[in-house]
Amino acid sequence: MYLVKTPPIAKKIFCDYVWDIPTEEKVLYFTFDDGPIPEVTPMVLDILRDFSAKATFFCVGDNVRKYPKIFERILSEGHSVGNHTFHHLNGWKTPKEIYLDDVEQCHKLVSSKLFRPPYGKITREQAHTLKSDYKIIMWDILCGDFDRRVTSNDCFARMKKHASPGSIIVLHDSLKTQKCVRQALPTTLQFFMDQGYRFERIV
């Protein structure tokens, strides 16, 4: 169970987190979680380059360790990166100190002040400690590319319906989302480009 569009009440309750970036300009913030991996991340980067789009990649530290050249490409092409823990930990199931140590382990490879908790699951205690060093970036739209029941057309339709200026949109550069992202990402970028939008990284 997940919500495609984050409700305003959630943004008010968890106001220490960044859910969107308020603006009247036609700007969208695409984010990609769980990479980098050779099967998907280069494909995503190629698509972004074709549309002169910038994005933000929330990287798993162990993947950065295994695929440093792909991580370097993300940076060299002008995208921003964020910490997604070293082992993709669920904060609700992980003791605070173990979780914080894992974040720090990732930080040694991903030097960024941006952090996104895997699955969006983080305890208040974990967040309270991390927010002194990081912006905790959540999302406005979770299109469900990870959901086997969701087609690429569904993903596109959800982004088309719910995105508005300043929306932070979550996609994944992972194996299970490969087919969906390959089809939905260029379609979505083309649609919003035609509406006068540009695509920026989070800083």
N, C-alpha and C positions, 0 to 999 in steps of 0.2 A: 504494500500500500504506500503510495506516495502522491503528493500534490504536484500537479504540473505548474501551477502558479502559486507562489508563496502569498498567503493572505496578509493583508495589512496588519491584522492583529498580531501575527507572529513577528513581524518586523518591529512592532512597538514593544512587545514583551522582551524580545532579544535585541534591544537597540544598540548593544555594544558590537554587534556583528554588522558587516557590510552586506546588504542584500541587493542594493542597486546603487547607481551613481546619479543623484538628482541632476537633471539638465533639461533644458528646453531644446537643445540641439538634437538633430537626428543622428544619434550615436548609439551603437550597440557594443556590448562587451562579451565576446565569445570566449569561453574558457574550456579547457580540455584537461580532464583528470586521468590519472593512473599510468601515464607513460613515463618516459619515452620507450617505445619498442620499435624494432625495425620493420615489423609487418604493417604498422598503421601510421606511426607518427610522420614518416617522410611523405606519405600520401596526403596527410592533413596539411603539412607544410606546403606541398605543391599546390593544393587547392587554394590555400590562403594567398600564396604568391600570385596566382592567376587573377585574384580579385583585389590585389594591393591591400589586403586586409591584415591587420595586426590582431593578435590574440594573447591570451595568458594561459600558460601550461602549468598546472599543479602536478609536480613530478614526485613520483615515488623514489626515494633515495636509492633503493637497491637497483632500480632500473637505470638510474643515472650512473651508478657504479658499473653496471654491465654494458651500457651503451653510451659512453661519454661523447662519442663523435656526433650522435644524434642530438644530445643535449647541447653541444656546442653549436650545432646548426640552428637550433631554436633561437639561441642568443644572437648568433651572427646575422640572422634575418630580421632582427628587430623586435622580436616578441619578448614578453616578460614571463618570468617563471615564479612559481610559488612552491612552498613546502607542503607536501602531502603525506608526511611521516616517512620513515625509512622502510617500514614493513607493511604499510597500508593497514594501520591498526584501527579497530573500532573502539573509540574512546569510552563508550558505555560498558565495554567488557574488559577494559584494561586499567589496572591500578595507576594512579596518578603519576608516580615516579617513573614507572616503566614507560608510560606514554610520553612524558616530558623528555626522557632520555632518548626515545626513538625520534622525537622531533629534532632534538639537538644533533643526533647522528645524521639526519637528513640535511640539516643546516650546514654541516661541514662540506657537503657537496653542492647544495643549492643555497647560495648566498642571497637571501631574499627576506624582506619584511612582510611578505604575503604568506598567509597560511590558510589552508582549507582542510578541515577534518574529514577523513574518509567517511563516506556514507552520510556526511553531515552530522555525525554523532560525536558529541563532546560533552563532558560534564561541566557544570558551572565552575567547579574547582579547577579543572584543567584550563578552562578558558580564562579564568581570572588570572592565573599565573602567566599564560601565554600573551595576553593582550598588552602587557607592558613592553613586549618586544615585537609583536606582530599585529598587523591588521588581519582580523579573522574574516575571510571572504566567504560568504555563503552564495545565495543566488535568488534571482527573481523567477527564473523559468528552468524547470527540470523536465526536459522533453521526453525522457524515458528511452533513450537509445539503447540502454542496457537491458530493456525488457523484451524478452523473446516474442512476446505477443504484439509488440509495437512495430509497425512497418516504417520504412523511410518516409512514406507519404504521411503517416500519422505524425512523425516527428516534425516534418515540415509544416503540417497543418497547425500543430500546437504552437510552434514558434511564430508562424504567421498570425495566429489569433491573439497571442498573449504579449508579444514583444512590443515595447514602446520605448521612447527615448530614455536612455540610461539603464536599460535592462541588462542584467548579468545572466548569461545563458550557459547552462552546463551541457557539455558533450563529453565524450570519452575517447581517448586514443588507446583503445584496448582491443583485444582479439574479438570479443563477443559483440562489439559495436561496429566492427570494421565495415560490414556491408551497409548498415544503416547510415553511417556517417559518410561513406563514399558517395551515396546517392543524395542524402538530405542536405549535406553541407553546401555544395555548389548551388543547389536549387534555392536554398534559403538566402545565401549571399546574393545571388542574382536578383531575387525578389526584392530584398530590402535595398539593394543598390539602385534598382529602378525607382524606388520610392524616395531616393535622395539621401539614404543613410550612408554613414561611413562606419568602419569597424576598428576599434582602438583597443589597446592593451590596458590593463589595470596597472597603476603605479602606486 
